Amino acid sequence: MKKIHLLILKSFIRPFIVTFFIVMFVLLMLFLFKYIDDLIGKGFQWYIILELMMYASMTNVAMALPLSVLLSSIMTYGSLGENYELVAIKSAGISLGRAMYPMMIVVTMLSIGAFLFSDYMLPIANFKYYSLLYDVRQQKTAFLISEGIFNNSIPGYSIRVQKKDADGQTLHGVMIYQKEEKTNNLSVLFAKEGIMYRTPDDMYLVLKLKDGIQYSEAPDKRNINARQQFNRRRFASTERKFDLSDFKMKRTDASEWRSTIQMMNLKQLTLSQDSIIKTVRQSTNSNAAMMSPYIKYFVMPHKAIKGSTTRALPAVALKGKVLHNALPGAQSSAQTIRDMLKPVSERYQEESKTIRKYSIEYNKKFTLSAACLALFLIGAPLGAIIRKGGLGLPVVVSVIFFLLYYIIATIGEKSAKEGSITPAMGMWAAIFILTPIGLFLSYKAANDSVLFDTEAYKRFFNKIFKRKAATA
């Protein structure tokens, strides 16, 4: 029995590790394709991009882990079925449920690890990832001089280069426009060639220009005419230095991201949600007390008082001037209540939306673990039924079921955010739908079902067509 368990575990661990890293690699490539424009051409050090990729990979675990469990379980039991090893196991008197026993333990341990990761590690990874991604996207484009176009990266300057040599530093046909906003002065510089390099501290860009001329306009000494003086200066060589401090990446304060929902664990989510609920209740009570003077009504006893005589209230009909004077007052009170309720209602809707977000994130901590178990219940019996290993049919089947899970989970989360359904129902909808499917497949696999046997379907339809031909 222990040898069989060891065989199944060895058959599962290898494809699980391979598929997990393959899925992580694919998701990382999608991340790079999405943010490639924000990373290229900004002068980042290699370790900044590597750090961002590492945090992005950690945030993708919530999607990669369930898919890897599903795909590896289909591959494991499909390969066992294809090599008739499941037949040998069943012939030895071991049922499929007992053969799945060690795998259930391993997947349960993975689910517990996924829960601990989503509660402790994922908030930190989200915090590092989103804060670094925000700083990267806010970073200005690194100053790169391209041929034949005006480069306006440096404020106050517009630089055009006719040609660049292969070394990337030697320039030909340099043109520099400079405008000073305070004095409204204009300066134009032309140079036949130049050399471009950065200072060792990477704070300045230096252009050493040769054989050129500079034209500038300046106001007169009395500042009456802004363009009265015109200067022209020829030079054999000159040097221009441009400040690159604006192109250095600046990190935002970490405290600005601590209150974000994705950066909280279960304890923080519970405390934040309780505080908002308490604030909503206090606001509701204060609003009711504030609006009560504008609401006029008669208080009637719920039951008749013993020993008292009751009689019907006379109907009061307002006519003439009395009605004419009462309507504006009633309209004014109704308008006042309406104006008071409008901001209260908007604030209540926003706070209710925030409470739903906290509840969604709270349930999301558990759905990752539950998704691993639910998809394993689908993958293991499905592999035993289709009896195909490798990366062919198992990949297709696993992608179909994972897309079903992902689509249902996405629709449920969106509906929960909009308030159409409760957050618990929206986040657990995919688990509640897929778990019965997994139990059904487990039942079929335990009874040697021909659910995916194409030969059985061919024989079934051939019998039907033969009966129709015989009756005709």
The 8 nearest C-alpha neighbors of each residue, nearest first, counted from 0:
[[1, 3, 2, 4, 5, 93, 98, 97],
 [0, 2, 4, 3, 5, 6, 101, 7],
 [3, 1, 5, 0, 4, 6, 7, 8],
 [2, 4, 6, 0, 5, 1, 7, 98],
 [5, 3, 1, 7, 6, 2, 101, 8],
 [4, 6, 2, 8, 3, 7, 1, 9],
 [5, 7, 3, 9, 4, 8, 2, 10],
 [8, 6, 10, 4, 9, 5, 11, 3],
 [9, 7, 11, 5, 10, 6, 12, 4],
 [10, 8, 6, 11, 12, 7, 5, 13],
 [9, 11, 7, 8, 75, 12, 6, 13],
 [12, 10, 8, 9, 75, 13, 14, 15],
 [13, 11, 15, 9, 14, 10, 8, 16],
 [12, 14, 15, 16, 11, 17, 10, 9],
 [15, 13, 17, 71, 16, 12, 11, 18],
 [16, 14, 71, 12, 18, 13, 17, 19],
 [17, 15, 19, 13, 14, 18, 12, 20],
 [18, 16, 14, 20, 19, 15, 21, 13],
 [17, 19, 21, 15, 67, 20, 16, 14],
 [20, 18, 67, 16, 22, 21, 17, 15],
 [19, 21, 23, 22, 17, 18, 24, 16],
 [22, 20, 18, 24, 23, 19, 17, 25],
 [23, 21, 25, 19, 24, 20, 63, 18],
 [22, 24, 20, 26, 21, 25, 27, 63],
 [23, 25, 27, 21, 22, 26, 20, 28],
 [26, 24, 22, 28, 27, 23, 21, 29],
 [27, 25, 29, 23, 28, 24, 22, 30],
 [28, 26, 30, 24, 29, 25, 23, 56],
 [27, 29, 31, 25, 30, 26, 32, 24],
 [30, 28, 26, 32, 27, 31, 33, 25],
 [29, 31, 27, 33, 28, 32, 34, 26],
 [32, 30, 28, 35, 34, 33, 29, 27],
 [33, 31, 29, 35, 30, 34, 28, 36],
 [32, 34, 30, 31, 35, 29, 36, 28],
 [35, 33, 37, 31, 36, 32, 30, 38],
 [34, 36, 38, 31, 32, 37, 33, 39],
 [35, 37, 34, 38, 39, 33, 40, 32],
 [38, 36, 34, 35, 136, 39, 135, 41],
 [39, 37, 35, 36, 41, 34, 40, 135],
 [40, 38, 36, 41, 37, 35, 42, 43],
 [39, 41, 141, 42, 140, 38, 143, 36],
 [42, 40, 141, 140, 43, 39, 38, 139],
 [41, 43, 141, 40, 44, 140, 39, 246],
 [44, 42, 41, 45, 47, 48, 38, 248],
 [43, 45, 46, 47, 42, 48, 49, 41],
 [44, 46, 48, 47, 49, 43, 50, 42],
 [45, 47, 49, 48, 44, 50, 43, 51],
 [48, 46, 50, 49, 45, 44, 51, 43],
 [47, 49, 51, 50, 46, 45, 52, 44],
 [50, 48, 46, 52, 47, 51, 53, 45],
 [51, 49, 53, 47, 52, 48, 46, 54],
 [52, 50, 48, 54, 53, 49, 55, 47],
 [51, 53, 55, 49, 50, 54, 56, 48],
 [52, 54, 50, 56, 51, 55, 49, 57],
 [53, 55, 57, 128, 51, 56, 52, 124],
 [54, 56, 52, 58, 57, 53, 51, 128],
 [57, 55, 59, 53, 54, 58, 52, 27],
 [58, 56, 54, 59, 55, 60, 124, 53],
 [57, 59, 55, 56, 60, 54, 125, 124],
 [60, 58, 56, 57, 61, 62, 63, 55],
 [59, 61, 63, 62, 57, 58, 64, 56],
 [62, 60, 59, 63, 64, 367, 58, 65],
 [63, 61, 60, 59, 64, 65, 66, 367],
 [62, 64, 60, 66, 22, 65, 61, 67],
 [63, 65, 67, 66, 60, 62, 61, 68],
 [66, 64, 371, 68, 67, 63, 370, 69],
 [65, 67, 69, 63, 68, 64, 70, 401],
 [66, 68, 19, 64, 70, 69, 65, 18],
 [69, 67, 65, 71, 66, 70, 72, 375],
 [70, 68, 378, 66, 374, 72, 67, 375],
 [69, 71, 67, 73, 397, 72, 68, 66],
 [70, 72, 15, 74, 14, 68, 73, 69],
 [71, 73, 379, 75, 378, 69, 74, 70],
 [74, 72, 382, 378, 70, 379, 71, 75],
 [73, 75, 388, 71, 77, 72, 76, 78],
 [76, 74, 72, 78, 11, 77, 73, 10],
 [75, 77, 382, 79, 383, 78, 73, 74],
 [78, 76, 382, 386, 387, 388, 74, 80],
 [77, 79, 388, 81, 75, 80, 76, 387],
 [80, 78, 76, 84, 82, 77, 81, 85],
 [79, 81, 386, 83, 77, 85, 78, 82],
 [80, 82, 386, 78, 387, 83, 79, 77],
 [81, 83, 79, 84, 80, 78, 85, 386],
 [84, 82, 80, 86, 85, 81, 79, 87],
 [83, 85, 79, 87, 86, 82, 80, 88],
 [86, 84, 88, 80, 87, 83, 79, 89],
 [85, 87, 83, 89, 84, 88, 90, 80],
 [86, 88, 90, 84, 85, 89, 91, 83],
 [89, 87, 85, 91, 86, 90, 93, 84],
 [90, 88, 93, 86, 92, 91, 87, 94],
 [89, 91, 87, 92, 88, 86, 93, 85],
 [92, 90, 88, 89, 93, 87, 86, 94],
 [91, 93, 89, 90, 94, 88, 87, 95],
 [94, 92, 89, 91, 88, 97, 95, 98],
 [95, 93, 97, 96, 89, 98, 92, 445],
 [94, 96, 98, 97, 445, 99, 93, 89],
 [97, 95, 99, 98, 94, 100, 445, 93],
 [96, 98, 100, 99, 94, 95, 93, 101],
 [97, 99, 95, 96, 100, 94, 93, 4],
 [98, 100, 96, 102, 97, 101, 95, 103],
 [99, 101, 97, 103, 102, 98, 96, 104],
 [102, 100, 104, 103, 99, 4, 105, 98],
 [101, 103, 105, 99, 104, 100, 106, 8],
 [102, 104, 106, 100, 101, 105, 107, 99],
 [103, 105, 107, 101, 102, 106, 108, 100],
 [106, 104, 102, 108, 107, 103, 109, 101],
 [105, 107, 109, 103, 108, 104, 102, 110],
 [108, 106, 110, 104, 109, 105, 103, 111],
 [107, 109, 111, 105, 106, 110, 112, 104],
 [110, 108, 106, 112, 107, 111, 113, 105],
 [111, 109, 368, 113, 107, 112, 108, 106],
 [112, 110, 108, 114, 113, 109, 107, 115],
 [111, 113, 109, 115, 110, 114, 116, 108],
 [114, 112, 110, 116, 111, 115, 368, 109],
 [115, 113, 111, 117, 116, 112, 368, 118],
 [114, 116, 112, 118, 113, 117, 119, 111],
 [115, 117, 120, 113, 114, 119, 118, 121],
 [118, 116, 121, 114, 115, 364, 119, 120],
 [117, 119, 264, 115, 116, 114, 120, 364],
 [120, 118, 116, 115, 117, 121, 122, 264],
 [119, 121, 116, 123, 122, 117, 124, 118],
 [120, 122, 117, 124, 123, 116, 125, 119],
 [123, 121, 262, 125, 124, 263, 120, 261],
 [122, 124, 126, 121, 120, 125, 127, 262],
 [123, 125, 121, 127, 126, 122, 54, 128],
 [126, 124, 128, 122, 123, 127, 129, 262],
 [125, 127, 123, 124, 262, 128, 129, 130],
 [128, 126, 124, 130, 125, 129, 131, 123],
 [127, 129, 125, 54, 131, 126, 130, 124],
 [130, 128, 132, 131, 126, 127, 125, 133],
 [129, 131, 133, 127, 132, 128, 126, 134],
 [130, 132, 134, 128, 133, 129, 127, 135],
 [133, 131, 135, 129, 134, 130, 128, 136],
 [134, 132, 130, 136, 131, 135, 129, 137],
 [135, 133, 137, 131, 132, 136, 250, 138],
 [136, 134, 132, 138, 133, 137, 131, 37],
 [137, 135, 133, 138, 134, 37, 132, 38],
 [138, 136, 134, 135, 133, 139, 248, 132],
 [137, 139, 135, 136, 248, 134, 140, 246],
 [140, 138, 246, 141, 137, 41, 245, 136],
 [139, 141, 41, 40, 142, 138, 246, 152],
 [140, 142, 41, 42, 40, 246, 143, 139],
 [143, 141, 152, 140, 144, 153, 41, 246],
 [142, 144, 141, 145, 40, 150, 152, 140],
 [145, 143, 150, 142, 146, 160, 159, 158],
 [146, 144, 143, 148, 147, 160, 150, 159],
 [145, 147, 160, 162, 161, 148, 163, 144],
 [146, 148, 161, 160, 159, 145, 149, 162],
 [149, 147, 159, 146, 150, 145, 160, 161],
 [148, 150, 159, 158, 157, 151, 147, 160],
 [149, 151, 158, 157, 152, 159, 148, 144],
 [152, 150, 157, 153, 156, 149, 158, 154],
 [151, 153, 150, 142, 154, 140, 141, 156],
 [152, 154, 151, 156, 155, 142, 157, 241],
 [155, 153, 156, 152, 151, 157, 177, 178],
 [154, 156, 178, 177, 153, 179, 157, 180],
 [157, 155, 177, 154, 176, 153, 151, 158],
 [156, 158, 151, 176, 150, 175, 149, 177],
 [159, 157, 175, 150, 149, 174, 156, 176],
 [158, 160, 149, 174, 148, 173, 150, 147],
 [161, 159, 173, 146, 172, 162, 147, 171],
 [160, 162, 172, 147, 146, 171, 173, 159],
 [161, 163, 171, 146, 160, 170, 172, 164],
 [164, 162, 170, 169, 167, 171, 146, 165],
 [165, 163, 169, 166, 167, 170, 162, 168],
 [164, 166, 167, 163, 168, 169, 162, 170],
 [165, 167, 164, 168, 169, 163, 170, 194],
 [168, 166, 165, 164, 169, 163, 170, 195],
 [169, 167, 195, 194, 166, 170, 196, 164],
 [168, 170, 194, 164, 163, 193, 167, 195],
 [171, 169, 163, 193, 192, 194, 162, 168],
 [172, 170, 192, 162, 191, 173, 161, 163],
 [173, 171, 191, 161, 160, 192, 190, 174],
 [172, 174, 160, 190, 171, 189, 159, 191],
 [173, 175, 189, 159, 188, 158, 160, 172],
 [176, 174, 158, 188, 187, 157, 177, 159],
 [177, 175, 187, 157, 156, 186, 158, 188],
 [176, 178, 156, 186, 155, 185, 187, 175],
 [179, 177, 185, 155, 184, 180, 186, 183],
 [178, 180, 183, 184, 181, 182, 155, 177],
 [179, 181, 183, 182, 178, 184, 155, 185],
 [182, 180, 179, 183, 184, 178, 155, 185],
 [181, 183, 184, 180, 179, 225, 218, 217],
 [184, 182, 180, 179, 181, 178, 185, 225],
 [185, 183, 179, 182, 217, 178, 216, 186],
 [184, 186, 178, 216, 215, 177, 183, 179],
 [185, 187, 215, 177, 214, 176, 178, 216],
 [188, 186, 176, 214, 213, 175, 215, 177],
 [187, 189, 213, 175, 174, 212, 214, 176],
 [190, 188, 174, 211, 212, 173, 213, 175],
 [191, 189, 211, 173, 192, 210, 172, 209],
 [190, 192, 172, 171, 210, 211, 173, 209],
 [193, 191, 171, 170, 190, 209, 172, 208],
 [192, 194, 208, 170, 207, 209, 169, 171],
 [193, 195, 169, 207, 168, 206, 170, 208],
 [194, 196, 206, 168, 205, 169, 207, 193],
 [197, 195, 205, 204, 168, 194, 198, 206],
 [196, 198, 204, 201, 203, 205, 199, 195],
 [197, 199, 201, 200, 203, 202, 204, 196],
 [200, 198, 201, 197, 202, 203, 196, 204],
 [199, 201, 202, 198, 203, 197, 204, 243],
 [202, 200, 198, 199, 197, 203, 243, 204],
 [201, 203, 243, 200, 244, 242, 198, 204],
 [204, 202, 242, 243, 241, 198, 201, 197],
 [203, 205, 197, 241, 240, 196, 198, 242],
 [204, 206, 240, 196, 239, 195, 197, 203],
 [205, 207, 195, 239, 238, 194, 208, 240],
 [208, 206, 238, 194, 193, 237, 205, 239],
 [209, 207, 193, 237, 236, 238, 192, 206],
 [208, 210, 236, 235, 192, 193, 211, 190],
 [211, 209, 235, 190, 191, 234, 236, 208],
 [212, 210, 190, 189, 234, 209, 233, 191],
 [211, 213, 233, 189, 232, 188, 234, 190],
 [212, 214, 188, 232, 231, 187, 189, 233],
 [215, 213, 231, 187, 186, 230, 188, 232],
 [214, 216, 186, 230, 185, 229, 187, 231],
 [217, 215, 229, 185, 226, 228, 184, 230],
 [216, 218, 228, 226, 184, 225, 229, 227],
 [219, 217, 225, 226, 227, 222, 224, 228],
 [218, 220, 222, 221, 227, 228, 224, 223],
 [219, 221, 222, 218, 223, 224, 228, 217],
 [220, 222, 219, 223, 218, 224, 225, 227],
 [223, 221, 219, 220, 218, 224, 225, 227],
 [222, 224, 221, 225, 219, 218, 220, 227],
 [223, 225, 227, 226, 218, 222, 219, 221],
 [224, 226, 218, 227, 217, 222, 223, 219],
 [227, 225, 218, 217, 224, 216, 228, 229],
 [226, 228, 218, 224, 219, 225, 229, 217],
 [229, 227, 217, 226, 216, 218, 219, 230],
 [228, 230, 216, 215, 217, 227, 231, 226],
 [231, 229, 215, 214, 216, 228, 232, 217],
 [230, 232, 214, 213, 215, 233, 229, 212],
 [231, 233, 213, 212, 234, 230, 214, 211],
 [234, 232, 212, 211, 213, 231, 235, 210],
 [233, 235, 236, 211, 210, 212, 232, 237],
 [234, 236, 210, 209, 211, 237, 233, 208],
 [237, 235, 209, 234, 208, 210, 238, 207],
 [238, 236, 208, 207, 209, 234, 239, 235],
 [237, 239, 207, 206, 208, 240, 205, 236],
 [240, 238, 206, 205, 207, 241, 237, 208],
 [239, 241, 205, 204, 203, 206, 238, 242],
 [242, 240, 204, 203, 243, 205, 239, 153],
 [241, 243, 203, 244, 202, 204, 240, 245],
 [244, 242, 202, 203, 246, 245, 241, 204],
 [243, 245, 246, 247, 242, 202, 203, 201],
 [246, 244, 243, 247, 139, 242, 248, 138],
 [247, 245, 244, 243, 139, 141, 248, 138],
 [246, 248, 244, 245, 249, 243, 138, 139],
 [249, 247, 138, 246, 250, 134, 135, 245],
 [250, 248, 247, 251, 134, 138, 135, 137],
 [251, 249, 134, 248, 252, 131, 130, 253],
 [252, 250, 253, 249, 134, 130, 255, 133],
 [251, 253, 254, 255, 250, 256, 130, 249],
 [252, 254, 255, 256, 251, 257, 130, 250],
 [253, 255, 257, 256, 252, 258, 251, 259],
 [254, 256, 253, 257, 252, 258, 251, 259],
 [257, 255, 254, 259, 258, 253, 126, 130],
 [256, 258, 254, 259, 255, 262, 253, 126],
 [259, 257, 256, 260, 255, 262, 263, 254],
 [260, 258, 256, 262, 257, 261, 263, 255],
 [259, 261, 262, 263, 258, 357, 360, 268],
 [262, 260, 259, 263, 122, 125, 360, 126],
 [261, 263, 122, 260, 126, 259, 125, 123],
 [264, 262, 122, 267, 260, 261, 268, 265],
 [263, 265, 118, 267, 266, 268, 122, 119],
 [266, 264, 268, 267, 269, 361, 118, 263],
 [267, 265, 269, 268, 264, 270, 263, 271],
 [266, 268, 270, 264, 269, 265, 263, 271],
 [269, 267, 265, 271, 266, 270, 263, 272],
 [268, 270, 266, 272, 267, 271, 273, 265],
 [271, 269, 267, 273, 272, 268, 274, 266],
 [272, 270, 274, 268, 273, 269, 267, 275],
 [271, 273, 275, 269, 274, 270, 354, 268],
 [274, 272, 276, 270, 275, 271, 269, 277],
 [273, 275, 277, 271, 272, 276, 278, 270],
 [276, 274, 278, 272, 277, 273, 279, 271],
 [277, 275, 273, 279, 278, 274, 272, 280],
 [278, 276, 274, 280, 275, 279, 273, 281],
 [277, 279, 275, 281, 276, 280, 282, 274],
 [280, 278, 282, 276, 277, 281, 283, 275],
 [281, 279, 283, 277, 282, 278, 284, 276],
 [280, 282, 278, 284, 283, 279, 285, 277],
 [281, 283, 279, 285, 280, 284, 286, 278],
 [284, 282, 280, 286, 281, 285, 279, 287],
 [283, 285, 287, 281, 286, 282, 280, 288],
 [286, 284, 288, 282, 287, 283, 289, 281],
 [287, 285, 289, 283, 288, 284, 282, 290],
 [286, 288, 284, 290, 289, 285, 291, 283],
 [289, 287, 285, 291, 286, 290, 284, 292],
 [288, 290, 286, 287, 291, 285, 292, 293],
 [291, 289, 287, 293, 288, 292, 286, 336],
 [290, 292, 294, 288, 293, 289, 287, 295],
 [293, 291, 294, 290, 289, 295, 288, 287],
 [292, 294, 291, 290, 332, 295, 336, 335],
 [293, 295, 291, 292, 296, 290, 332, 336],
 [296, 294, 293, 297, 292, 291, 332, 298],
 [295, 297, 298, 294, 299, 293, 291, 292],
 [298, 296, 299, 295, 300, 294, 312, 301],
 [297, 299, 296, 300, 301, 295, 302, 294],
 [298, 300, 297, 301, 302, 296, 303, 312],
 [301, 299, 302, 303, 298, 304, 297, 309],
 [302, 300, 299, 303, 304, 298, 297, 305],
 [303, 301, 300, 304, 299, 305, 309, 307],
 [302, 304, 305, 300, 301, 309, 307, 308],
 [303, 305, 307, 302, 306, 300, 308, 309],
 [306, 304, 307, 303, 308, 302, 309, 300],
 [305, 307, 304, 308, 303, 309, 302, 310],
 [308, 306, 305, 304, 309, 303, 310, 302],
 [307, 309, 310, 306, 304, 305, 303, 311],
 [310, 308, 307, 311, 303, 304, 312, 306],
 [309, 311, 312, 308, 313, 307, 303, 314],
 [310, 312, 313, 309, 314, 308, 299, 315],
 [311, 313, 314, 310, 315, 309, 299, 297],
 [314, 312, 315, 311, 310, 316, 309, 317],
 [313, 315, 312, 316, 311, 317, 310, 318],
 [314, 316, 313, 317, 312, 318, 322, 321],
 [315, 317, 318, 314, 322, 313, 321, 319],
 [318, 316, 322, 321, 315, 319, 325, 320],
 [319, 317, 322, 321, 316, 320, 323, 315],
 [318, 320, 321, 322, 323, 317, 324, 316],
 [319, 321, 323, 322, 324, 318, 325, 317],
 [320, 322, 324, 323, 319, 318, 317, 325],
 [323, 321, 317, 318, 325, 320, 324, 319],
 [322, 324, 320, 321, 325, 326, 319, 327],
 [323, 325, 321, 322, 326, 320, 327, 328],
 [326, 324, 322, 328, 323, 327, 321, 329],
 [325, 327, 329, 328, 324, 323, 330, 322],
 [328, 326, 330, 329, 325, 331, 324, 323],
 [329, 327, 331, 325, 330, 326, 332, 324],
 [328, 330, 326, 332, 331, 327, 333, 325],
 [331, 329, 327, 333, 328, 332, 326, 334],
 [330, 332, 328, 334, 329, 333, 327, 335],
 [333, 331, 335, 329, 334, 330, 293, 328],
 [332, 334, 330, 336, 335, 331, 337, 329],
 [335, 333, 337, 331, 336, 332, 330, 338],
 [334, 336, 332, 338, 337, 333, 331, 339],
 [337, 335, 339, 333, 334, 338, 340, 332],
 [336, 338, 334, 340, 335, 339, 333, 341],
 [339, 337, 335, 341, 336, 340, 334, 342],
 [338, 340, 336, 337, 341, 335, 342, 343],
 [339, 341, 343, 337, 338, 344, 342, 336],
 [340, 342, 344, 343, 338, 339, 337, 345],
 [343, 341, 345, 344, 340, 346, 339, 338],
 [342, 344, 340, 346, 341, 345, 347, 339],
 [343, 345, 347, 341, 342, 346, 340, 348],
 [346, 344, 342, 348, 347, 343, 341, 349],
 [345, 347, 349, 343, 348, 344, 342, 350],
 [346, 348, 344, 350, 345, 349, 351, 343],
 [347, 349, 351, 345, 346, 350, 352, 344],
 [350, 348, 352, 346, 351, 347, 353, 345],
 [349, 351, 353, 347, 352, 348, 346, 354],
 [352, 350, 354, 348, 353, 349, 347, 355],
 [351, 353, 349, 355, 350, 354, 348, 356],
 [352, 354, 350, 356, 355, 351, 349, 357],
 [355, 353, 351, 357, 356, 352, 272, 350],
 [354, 356, 358, 352, 353, 357, 359, 416],
 [357, 355, 359, 353, 354, 358, 360, 352],
 [358, 356, 354, 360, 355, 359, 361, 268],
 [357, 359, 361, 355, 356, 360, 422, 362],
 [360, 358, 356, 362, 422, 361, 357, 355],
 [359, 361, 363, 357, 358, 362, 356, 364],
 [362, 360, 358, 359, 363, 364, 357, 265],
 [363, 361, 359, 364, 360, 365, 358, 366],
 [362, 364, 360, 366, 365, 361, 359, 367],
 [363, 365, 362, 117, 361, 366, 114, 118],
 [364, 366, 363, 367, 362, 368, 114, 369],
 [365, 367, 369, 363, 368, 370, 364, 362],
 [368, 366, 370, 369, 365, 61, 364, 371],
 [369, 367, 110, 371, 370, 366, 365, 113],
 [368, 370, 366, 372, 371, 367, 373, 365],
 [369, 371, 373, 367, 368, 372, 366, 374],
 [372, 370, 65, 368, 374, 369, 373, 375],
 [371, 373, 375, 369, 370, 374, 376, 106],
 [374, 372, 370, 376, 434, 375, 371, 369],
 [373, 375, 377, 69, 376, 371, 372, 370],
 [374, 376, 378, 372, 377, 373, 69, 379],
 [377, 375, 437, 373, 374, 378, 379, 372],
 [378, 376, 437, 374, 375, 379, 381, 380],
 [377, 379, 73, 375, 69, 381, 72, 376],
 [378, 380, 72, 382, 73, 381, 375, 76],
 [381, 379, 383, 441, 444, 382, 440, 378],
 [380, 382, 378, 384, 383, 379, 377, 385],
 [383, 381, 77, 73, 76, 379, 385, 380],
 [382, 384, 380, 76, 77, 386, 381, 80],
 [383, 385, 381, 382, 386, 444, 380, 451],
 [384, 386, 382, 387, 451, 383, 381, 77],
 [387, 385, 77, 80, 81, 383, 384, 382],
 [386, 388, 77, 81, 385, 78, 382, 392],
 [389, 387, 78, 77, 74, 393, 81, 386],
 [388, 390, 391, 74, 387, 393, 78, 392],
 [389, 391, 394, 393, 392, 388, 74, 395],
 [392, 390, 393, 394, 389, 395, 388, 387],
 [391, 393, 395, 394, 396, 390, 387, 388],
 [394, 392, 396, 395, 391, 397, 73, 390],
 [393, 395, 397, 392, 396, 390, 391, 398],
 [394, 396, 392, 398, 393, 397, 399, 391],
 [397, 395, 399, 393, 398, 394, 392, 400],
 [396, 398, 394, 400, 399, 70, 395, 393],
 [397, 399, 401, 395, 396, 400, 402, 394],
 [400, 398, 396, 402, 397, 401, 403, 395],
 [399, 401, 403, 397, 402, 398, 404, 396],
 [400, 402, 404, 398, 403, 399, 397, 405],
 [403, 401, 405, 399, 404, 400, 406, 398],
 [404, 402, 400, 401, 406, 405, 407, 399],
 [403, 405, 401, 402, 407, 406, 429, 408],
 [404, 406, 402, 408, 403, 407, 401, 409],
 [407, 405, 409, 403, 408, 404, 402, 410],
 [406, 408, 410, 429, 404, 409, 405, 411],
 [409, 407, 405, 411, 429, 406, 410, 404],
 [410, 408, 406, 412, 411, 407, 405, 413],
 [411, 409, 413, 407, 412, 408, 414, 406],
 [410, 412, 425, 408, 414, 409, 413, 426],
 [413, 411, 415, 409, 425, 414, 410, 426],
 [412, 414, 416, 410, 415, 411, 409, 417],
 [415, 413, 411, 417, 419, 416, 412, 420],
 [414, 416, 422, 418, 412, 420, 425, 413],
 [417, 415, 413, 418, 414, 355, 412, 356],
 [416, 418, 414, 415, 419, 413, 352, 420],
 [417, 419, 415, 416, 420, 414, 421, 355],
 [420, 418, 414, 417, 415, 421, 416, 413],
 [421, 419, 415, 418, 414, 425, 422, 424],
 [420, 422, 424, 423, 415, 425, 418, 419],
 [423, 421, 415, 425, 359, 424, 426, 358],
 [424, 422, 426, 421, 425, 427, 362, 359],
 [425, 423, 421, 427, 422, 426, 428, 420],
 [424, 426, 411, 422, 412, 415, 428, 423],
 [425, 427, 423, 424, 412, 428, 411, 422],
 [428, 426, 430, 424, 429, 425, 423, 431],
 [427, 429, 431, 425, 430, 424, 426, 432],
 [428, 430, 432, 408, 407, 431, 427, 404],
 [431, 429, 427, 433, 432, 428, 434, 370],
 [432, 430, 428, 429, 434, 433, 427, 435],
 [431, 433, 429, 430, 434, 428, 435, 436],
 [432, 434, 436, 430, 435, 431, 429, 437],
 [433, 435, 437, 373, 436, 431, 432, 430],
 [436, 434, 438, 437, 433, 439, 432, 431],
 [437, 435, 439, 433, 434, 438, 440, 377],
 [438, 436, 377, 376, 434, 440, 435, 439],
 [437, 439, 441, 435, 440, 436, 442, 434],
 [440, 438, 436, 442, 437, 441, 435, 443],
 [439, 441, 443, 437, 442, 438, 380, 444],
 [442, 440, 438, 380, 444, 439, 443, 445],
 [441, 443, 439, 445, 440, 444, 438, 446],
 [444, 442, 448, 440, 446, 441, 445, 439],
 [443, 445, 441, 447, 380, 446, 442, 448],
 [444, 446, 442, 443, 447, 95, 441, 94],
 [445, 447, 443, 444, 448, 442, 441, 95],
 [448, 446, 444, 445, 443, 449, 384, 383],
 [447, 449, 443, 450, 446, 444, 384, 445],
 [450, 448, 452, 451, 447, 455, 384, 443],
 [449, 451, 448, 452, 384, 443, 385, 453],
 [452, 450, 449, 385, 453, 384, 448, 455],
 [453, 451, 449, 454, 455, 450, 456, 385],
 [452, 454, 456, 455, 451, 457, 449, 450],
 [455, 453, 457, 456, 452, 458, 459, 449],
 [454, 456, 458, 457, 453, 452, 459, 449],
 [455, 457, 459, 453, 454, 458, 460, 452],
 [458, 456, 454, 460, 459, 455, 461, 453],
 [457, 459, 461, 455, 456, 460, 454, 462],
 [458, 460, 456, 462, 457, 461, 455, 463],
 [459, 461, 463, 457, 462, 458, 464, 456],
 [462, 460, 458, 464, 463, 459, 457, 465],
 [463, 461, 465, 459, 460, 464, 466, 458],
 [464, 462, 460, 466, 461, 465, 467, 459],
 [463, 465, 467, 461, 466, 462, 468, 460],
 [466, 464, 468, 462, 467, 463, 461, 469],
 [467, 465, 469, 463, 468, 464, 470, 462],
 [466, 468, 464, 470, 465, 469, 471, 463],
 [467, 469, 465, 471, 466, 470, 464, 463],
 [470, 468, 466, 471, 467, 465, 464, 463],
 [469, 471, 467, 468, 466, 465, 464, 463],
 [470, 468, 469, 467, 466, 465, 464, 463]]
